[in-house]
Amino acid sequence: MNGTAGDGHSGTAGVRDGIAACSPRSKAFAAILKWPLGTLSCALWLAVTLDVAAAELYTEVNRLRAGGGSCAVAENLPPLKPQAALERVARDLARGVQMQKSLQDAGYRATRSSALSITGDGVDAKATGELAKQSYCRQLQDNAMTEVGIYLDARQLWIVLAAPFAPSVGVSEQAVGQRVLDLVNQTRATARYCGNKSFNASRPVRWNAALAEASQLHAVEMARYNYFSHSGRDGSDPAQRVERAGYSYRSTGENIAAGQTQPEEVVAGWIKSPEHCANLMNPGFTEMGAAVAVDRSSEMGVYWTQAFGSPR
């Protein structure tokens, strides 16, 4: 279709009121040199069209996640939340960037992520229908995923699903301490080997506030300053830290852990480690304290400290 723009030159894009007519199927792009105003209008029109289509896909993704279309659902899943950083990742994937690099560049820390893509001419027009196919149901219904980002152009659809790194123990500080104490005393009630060393069942330990304070301070420091060590940032050792907390001891010991989100995981890990297990079973210890600290900006997210002692 021929037409005349405001400068009197003819071009391949149709015009209306001096602005080139646009369609994803038109030859509007051929006018890129002759029709700067028309080309800009077409680009904006196409961008808006694709944005609308992408917005509709968010609705479709969550409809399928909830069991719509051919996707049967076994449990009620919360809808995925659109995330701008994941939209950037989806766009990067369309350009050939690796997933992990893109996540890192976008500043998005994921505990889990996956992507699906549909490619081909005119995918923007048929994306909803393609997505409704049963082959995509399982990935869209992954209950570990909580956020989503979508990128769509005329030839590619990329959907990135992810669960952000958001460490949490899910219970109060007091509940954590009590649960660790209970698990430790359950452990001590049974004879066991810690590595090659055998231990008889030991009497239960009791809670001590000063040992809990020393544990809390060290857990918080490790989380805040992103390190994992029995040695404090000031060079302090476990014995010095319990002394600072006001605990006068005959013997003392410390267990630490990082990354676990439940007391059960922590104690189970300590039992498997000969040195940590020996502290758990040590009959010379009569008291303990424990604490956890969470900082999502740290490498491990969750840091645990447990201090044992027997008072003077």
Protein Blocks (a to p, Z undefined) as FASTA:
>chain_A
ZZddfkopacfbdceehiacddfkbcklmmmmmmmmlmmmmmmmmmmmmmmmmmmmmmmm
mmmmnopajlccfbdcddddddfklmmmmmmmmnopafklmmmmnopacfbdcddddede
hklmmmmmmmmpmklmmmmmmmkbcbdcddddfkbccddddddddddehiafklmmmmmm
mmmmmmmmpgcdehjbccdddddddddfklmmmmmmmmmmmmmnopadfbdfkopafklm
mmmnopacfbdcddddehiabfklmmmmmmmpmklmmmmmmmkbcbdcddddddfkbmno
pacdddddddZZ
